Amino acid sequence: MALLIRESEVRALLTIDDAIAAVREVLTAQGQGTLSEQPRRRVVGEEAVLSGMFANHPARHLIGGKVYVASKTGGVRFLVTIWDERSAKLLALIEGDALGQIRTGAISAVATDLMARKDATHLGMIGAGHQAETQFAAIARVRPLERAVVYARRRDRLEEFCRRMAERTGVDVVPADDPRDCVVGQDIVVAITGAKETVVFGKDLSPGQHINAAGSNRAHDREVDDEAVLRASVVAVDSRATAEIEAGDVIPLLERGRLHLADLPELGEIQTGRRPGRQNDQDITLFLSQGIAALDVAAGAVLLEKARAAGVGQEVEFLS
């Protein structure tokens, strides 16, 4: 039988550390060339957009993916499915909002751990919305943050976010009046916005910084300008196949021949040593995260283990 796991159960069981470990595991498969993944595809209706993306998890003999509907009036609903490759049995149906939020923070943490300077202690974050909290909490697990500067357009949301994250992580978190304050002089910069326009500019960068751009997954949106991309010694992606169609931060440069797809290492290639990451403390490094289904399957697999061990979830007779 398949196990149905609800949002409240995901939040109760799946920790940031669980998700970071799960991301590292599946990125090893990517680096070894055994990961198979299908980039996001969208069907646009009159009132909603249906998106789907799929991947395998070779180390665990699992396959699955995520489908979700974004409606003009009904919000967004996510569903993650996990199947056993060998038996073709459906193992899990997971409500996937919290799962996606946690795994997105986790891959930014892994990218930061692989690419940021080891002595990085100051974080600048542009965005204080739904995804920002797990970005902050996950990065705090891989670097000993001392201070963070955060910007958001809504001051009430910003101040509440800063208070909440200071309590959660023990980091000194202060609100910024200008997004540039989250870039200039910071060791690690995170852009996690819904902005249609650039928020990180190359002219504001300095040697040694690491940037995670995690808020955009459409070809016409971008958070980082051309100069920032070109100043980076390493521009890593979670998937070249996805970046080619969704990474608005680099697509204009790819189209003009200023950058080539082969120039973009996948994060798993850096993790396994197939491609170089940061070479010295002066390098500027950049990670562009569009989101891939392998992360949902990997985090979902860990969640499924924990749910079964805890007796959590609802067993359903469905495609079993």
C-alpha positions in Angstrom: 0.0 0.0 0.0 1.0 3.6 -0.5 1.5 6.0 2.4 -0.3 9.3 2.2 1.7 12.0 4.1 0.1 15.3 4.8 1.7 18.8 5.1 1.5 18.8 8.9 3.3 15.5 9.0 6.0 16.7 6.6 6.7 19.7 8.8 6.7 17.5 12.0 9.1 14.9 10.6 11.4 16.3 7.9 14.3 18.4 9.3 16.7 20.7 7.5 19.5 18.2 8.4 17.5 15.3 6.9 17.0 17.3 3.7 20.6 18.4 3.4 21.7 14.7 3.8 19.2 13.6 1.2 20.3 16.3 -1.3 24.0 15.3 -0.9 23.0 11.6 -1.6 21.2 12.3 -4.8 23.8 14.8 -6.0 26.4 12.0 -5.8 24.3 10.1 -8.4 24.2 13.3 -10.5 28.0 13.7 -10.3 28.5 10.0 -11.2 26.2 10.4 -14.2 23.6 7.9 -13.1 20.8 10.4 -12.3 18.0 10.7 -14.9 15.7 13.7 -14.7 13.1 15.4 -16.7 13.0 19.2 -16.5 9.8 21.0 -15.5 7.1 21.1 -18.2 4.0 23.4 -18.0 0.5 23.2 -19.3 -1.2 26.6 -19.4 -4.9 26.6 -19.0 -7.3 29.5 -18.8 -7.4 29.6 -15.0 -4.4 27.6 -13.9 -1.0 26.2 -14.8 -0.1 22.6 -14.4 3.6 21.8 -13.9 5.4 18.5 -13.7 9.0 17.2 -13.3 10.4 13.7 -12.7 13.6 11.9 -11.7 15.0 8.7 -10.4 17.0 8.0 -7.2 19.6 5.3 -8.2 21.0 4.6 -4.8 17.5 3.7 -3.5 16.0 2.2 -6.6 13.2 4.8 -6.6 11.6 6.9 -9.2 9.0 9.7 -9.0 8.4 13.3 -9.3 6.3 16.3 -8.5 3.2 17.8 -10.1 1.5 21.0 -9.0 -1.2 23.3 -10.0 -1.0 27.1 -9.7 -4.5 28.6 -10.0 -5.4 32.3 -10.4 -7.9 32.0 -7.5 -7.2 28.8 -5.7 -3.5 29.1 -4.8 -0.9 26.3 -5.4 -1.3 22.6 -4.6 1.7 20.3 -4.7 1.9 16.4 -4.9 5.1 14.3 -4.8 4.9 10.7 -5.8 7.5 8.0 -5.1 7.5 4.6 -6.8 9.7 1.5 -6.3 11.6 1.0 -9.6 11.8 -2.8 -9.3 8.3 -3.7 -8.3 6.5 -0.7 -9.9 4.6 -0.2 -6.6 3.5 3.3 -5.6 5.1 3.9 -2.2 4.1 7.4 -1.2 1.8 10.3 -2.0 3.1 13.4 -0.3 1.6 16.8 0.0 4.6 18.7 -1.3 4.5 22.4 -0.3 6.6 22.1 2.9 8.8 19.4 1.3 9.6 21.7 -1.6 10.4 24.6 0.8 12.7 22.5 2.9 14.6 20.8 0.0 15.1 24.2 -1.7 16.8 25.5 1.4 18.8 22.3 1.6 20.3 22.6 -1.9 21.3 26.2 -1.2 23.0 25.0 1.9 24.9 22.3 0.0 25.9 24.8 -2.7 27.1 27.2 0.0 29.1 24.4 1.7 30.7 23.4 -1.5 31.4 26.9 -2.9 31.5 29.6 -0.2 34.7 30.4 1.7 35.1 28.3 4.8 35.4 31.5 6.9 32.1 33.0 5.6 30.1 34.4 8.5 28.1 37.3 7.1 24.9 36.6 5.1 22.9 39.0 3.0 19.4 37.9 2.0 17.1 39.6 -0.5 13.6 38.2 0.2 11.7 37.3 3.3 8.8 35.3 1.9 7.7 31.7 2.0 11.0 30.2 0.8 13.4 32.5 2.7 13.1 30.9 6.1 14.5 27.5 5.0 17.2 29.2 3.0 18.4 31.0 6.1 18.0 28.1 8.4 19.8 25.7 6.1 22.7 27.9 5.4 23.2 28.5 9.1 23.7 24.7 9.4 26.8 24.7 7.1 28.5 28.0 8.0 28.9 29.6 11.5 26.9 32.7 10.7 27.4 35.7 13.0 25.4 38.4 11.3 22.7 38.6 8.6 21.2 41.5 6.7 17.8 41.0 5.1 15.8 43.1 2.7 12.1 42.8 1.7 9.7 45.4 0.3 7.1 44.9 3.0 8.6 46.3 6.2 6.2 44.5 8.5 7.0 41.1 7.0 10.7 42.0 7.0 10.9 42.9 10.7 8.9 39.8 11.7 11.2 37.6 9.6 14.3 39.0 11.2 12.9 38.5 14.7 11.9 35.0 14.0 15.2 33.9 12.3 17.2 35.5 15.1 15.3 33.4 17.6 15.6 30.3 15.5 19.3 30.4 14.7 20.9 32.6 17.3 22.3 34.8 14.5 22.2 38.7 14.8 19.6 39.5 12.0 19.0 43.1 11.0 16.6 44.6 8.4 18.0 46.5 5.5 16.6 49.6 3.9 18.1 48.8 0.5 18.7 45.5 -1.3 22.3 46.6 -2.0 23.0 46.4 1.7 22.5 42.6 1.4 25.1 42.4 -1.3 27.9 44.9 -0.6 30.4 43.5 1.9 28.5 40.2 2.6 30.3 36.8 2.4 27.2 34.9 1.3 24.4 36.5 -0.7 21.0 34.8 -1.2 18.4 36.1 -3.7 15.0 34.4 -3.0 12.5 36.7 -4.5 9.5 36.7 -6.8 11.0 39.8 -8.6 10.8 40.1 -12.3 13.7 42.4 -12.3 17.4 42.1 -11.3 18.2 42.4 -7.6 21.9 41.4 -7.6 24.3 43.5 -9.7 27.9 42.7 -10.7 29.1 46.2 -9.8 28.2 45.5 -6.2 30.2 42.2 -5.9 33.6 41.9 -4.3 36.2 39.1 -4.4 35.5 36.0 -2.3 31.7 36.3 -2.3 29.3 33.4 -2.9 25.8 34.0 -4.3 22.8 31.7 -4.4 20.0 32.8 -6.8 17.1 30.6 -6.0 13.9 32.6 -6.6 13.5 32.4 -10.4 12.5 29.4 -12.6 11.3 31.1 -15.7 13.3 32.0 -18.8 12.2 35.7 -18.7 12.8 36.3 -15.0 16.2 37.0 -13.5 17.7 38.0 -10.1 21.3 38.4 -11.2 22.6 40.6 -14.0 25.0 39.8 -16.8 28.0 41.4 -15.1 27.5 39.3 -12.0 27.4 36.1 -14.0 30.5 37.0 -16.0 32.4 38.1 -12.9 31.8 34.7 -11.3 34.7 32.2 -11.6 32.2 29.3 -11.2 28.5 29.4 -12.2 26.9 26.2 -11.0 23.4 24.9 -11.7 21.3 22.2 -10.3 20.7 20.9 -13.8 22.0 22.0 -17.2 18.9 20.6 -18.9 16.8 22.7 -16.7 19.0 25.8 -16.8 18.9 25.8 -20.6 15.1 26.4 -20.6 14.5 28.1 -17.2 17.6 30.0 -16.0 16.8 33.6 -17.0 20.0 34.7 -15.3 22.1 33.0 -18.0 19.8 32.4 -21.0 20.5 35.8 -22.6 24.3 35.2 -22.3 23.9 31.7 -23.7 21.9 33.1 -26.7 24.5 35.7 -27.4 27.4 33.2 -27.1 28.9 35.0 -24.2 28.5 31.8 -22.2 28.1 28.2 -23.2 26.0 25.5 -21.5 29.1 23.3 -21.0 30.6 26.2 -18.9 28.0 25.5 -16.2 28.9 22.7 -13.8 26.1 20.8 -12.2 26.3 20.9 -8.4 26.7 17.1 -8.2 29.8 17.4 -10.5 31.4 19.7 -8.0 30.4 17.5 -5.1 32.0 14.5 -6.6 35.1 16.3 -7.9 34.4 15.9 -11.6 34.3 19.7 -12.1 36.1 22.3 -10.0 34.4 24.6 -7.6 36.0 27.5 -5.7 39.8 27.6 -6.3 40.8 30.3 -3.9 39.4 32.8 -1.5 39.3 35.6 -4.1 36.9 33.7 -6.5 33.3 34.9 -6.8 31.1 31.9 -7.0 27.4 31.7 -8.1 24.8 29.0 -7.8 21.6 29.2 -9.8 18.8 27.0 -8.5 15.8 26.3 -10.6 14.6 23.2 -8.7 14.8 19.6 -9.9 12.6 16.6 -9.1 15.5 14.6 -7.9 15.5 16.8 -4.8 11.8 16.1 -4.1 12.3 12.4 -4.6 15.4 12.3 -2.4 13.8 14.3 0.5 10.6 12.3 0.1 12.5 9.1 0.4 13.9 10.1 3.8 10.5 11.4 4.9 8.9 8.1 3.9 11.4 6.2 6.0 10.8 8.4 9.0 7.0 8.3 8.6 7.0 4.5 8.5 9.2 4.3 11.6 7.0 6.7 13.5 3.7 5.2 12.4 2.7 8.4 10.7 0.7 8.8 7.6 -2.3 7.1 6.1 -2.0 3.8 4.3 -4.1 3.8 1.1 -5.0 1.0 -1.3 -4.1 2.7 -4.5 -2.1 1.3 -7.4 -0.5 -1.3 -5.0 
